[in-house]
Amino acid sequence: MNEQHTYRVIVRGTWDALTDEARTRLLAEAPEHGMTSMRFTEEGSLSYEPAPLKHFSMRYVVVSDAADGDEMAAAIAEDRAETTLRDLGHGFRDLRSTVTDLDTMKINRKPASRR
């Protein structure tokens, strides 16, 4: 069995060809998708600013084989984002991802402060 790694993936994109209905819904739901809603989850969390309604980001946790690397984690997250956005009826374009492998991330701990 291959070693599994946990990745945090941010998928960014641009709204595109939004219908009037989609635009109205996004604007109405904007307070639920602001800075405080940003969470890394398996289902993904959508965040965007209502003015101007131009860009969005989605945050995902992806668990996959370490041998497949960051590229596979990005592909999985982008596929999830595309599915979610299409199911919601939202037009989008220019998806791009930033991936962090939590299992290889180095944590620099600050030494205890002197008193």
C-alpha positions as CSV (number, residue, x, y, z in Angstrom):
1,M,0.0,0.0,0.0
2,N,1.3,3.4,-0.9
3,E,1.9,6.1,1.7
4,Q,-0.9,8.7,1.9
5,H,-0.3,12.4,2.3
6,T,-2.7,15.1,3.3
7,Y,-2.7,18.2,1.1
8,R,-4.3,21.6,1.5
9,V,-5.2,23.0,-1.9
10,I,-6.5,26.5,-2.7
11,V,-8.3,26.6,-6.1
12,R,-8.7,30.1,-7.5
13,G,-10.7,31.1,-10.4
14,T,-12.7,33.8,-12.1
15,W,-16.5,34.0,-12.4
16,D,-17.5,33.8,-16.1
17,A,-20.8,34.2,-18.0
18,L,-22.9,34.2,-14.8
19,T,-26.6,34.1,-15.4
20,D,-28.7,36.8,-13.7
21,E,-30.0,34.1,-11.4
22,A,-26.5,32.9,-10.4
23,R,-25.3,36.5,-9.9
24,T,-28.3,37.3,-7.7
25,R,-27.8,34.1,-5.6
26,L,-24.1,34.7,-5.2
27,L,-24.7,38.3,-4.1
28,A,-27.4,37.2,-1.6
29,E,-25.1,34.4,-0.2
30,A,-22.0,36.6,-0.1
31,P,-22.0,37.1,3.7
32,E,-21.8,33.3,4.1
33,H,-18.8,33.1,1.8
34,G,-16.5,35.9,3.2
35,M,-13.2,35.8,5.1
36,T,-14.7,34.0,8.1
37,S,-15.9,31.1,6.0
38,M,-12.5,30.1,4.8
39,R,-11.9,26.5,5.9
40,F,-10.0,23.6,4.4
41,T,-12.5,20.7,4.1
42,E,-12.9,17.7,1.9
43,E,-16.1,19.1,0.4
44,G,-14.4,22.5,-0.1
45,S,-15.3,25.9,1.1
46,L,-16.1,28.7,-1.3
47,S,-15.1,32.3,-0.6
48,Y,-15.5,35.5,-2.7
49,E,-16.0,39.2,-2.4
50,P,-19.4,40.5,-3.6
51,A,-18.0,43.8,-5.0
52,P,-16.8,43.4,-7.6
53,L,-18.1,39.8,-8.2
54,K,-15.1,38.7,-10.1
55,H,-12.8,36.1,-8.4
56,F,-13.3,33.3,-6.0
57,S,-11.4,30.7,-4.1
58,M,-12.2,27.2,-2.8
59,R,-10.2,25.4,-0.1
60,Y,-9.9,21.7,0.0
61,V,-8.3,18.9,2.0
62,V,-7.1,16.1,-0.3
63,V,-5.7,12.8,0.8
64,S,-3.8,10.9,-1.9
65,D,-0.8,8.8,-2.6
66,A,2.4,10.6,-1.8
67,A,4.0,9.1,-5.0
68,D,1.4,11.1,-7.1
69,G,2.6,14.3,-5.6
70,D,1.2,17.9,-5.6
71,E,0.1,17.6,-9.2
72,M,-2.5,14.9,-8.4
73,A,-3.7,16.7,-5.4
74,A,-4.3,19.9,-7.5
75,A,-6.1,17.9,-10.2
76,I,-8.4,16.2,-7.6
77,A,-9.2,19.6,-6.0
78,E,-9.8,21.3,-9.4
79,D,-12.1,18.4,-10.4
80,R,-14.1,18.8,-7.2
81,A,-14.3,22.6,-7.7
82,E,-15.5,22.2,-11.3
83,T,-18.2,19.7,-10.2
84,T,-19.4,21.9,-7.3
85,L,-19.5,25.0,-9.4
86,R,-21.3,23.3,-12.3
87,D,-23.8,21.7,-9.9
88,L,-24.5,25.2,-8.5
89,G,-25.0,26.6,-12.0
90,H,-22.1,29.0,-11.7
91,G,-19.9,29.9,-14.8
92,F,-16.2,30.0,-14.1
93,R,-12.8,30.0,-15.9
94,D,-9.0,30.1,-15.3
95,L,-8.8,27.6,-12.4
96,R,-5.3,27.4,-10.8
97,S,-4.2,25.8,-7.6
98,T,-1.7,26.2,-4.8
99,V,-0.8,23.0,-3.0
100,T,0.7,22.4,0.4
101,D,1.8,18.9,1.5
102,L,1.1,18.9,5.2
103,D,3.2,15.8,5.7
104,T,6.4,17.4,4.4
105,M,5.8,20.9,5.7
106,K,8.5,22.1,8.0
107,I,7.3,23.8,11.1
108,N,9.6,26.4,12.6
109,R,8.8,26.6,16.3
110,K,9.9,29.7,18.1
111,P,12.0,29.1,21.2
112,A,10.3,29.9,24.5
113,S,10.7,33.6,25.3
114,R,13.0,34.6,28.2
115,R,11.5,36.4,31.1
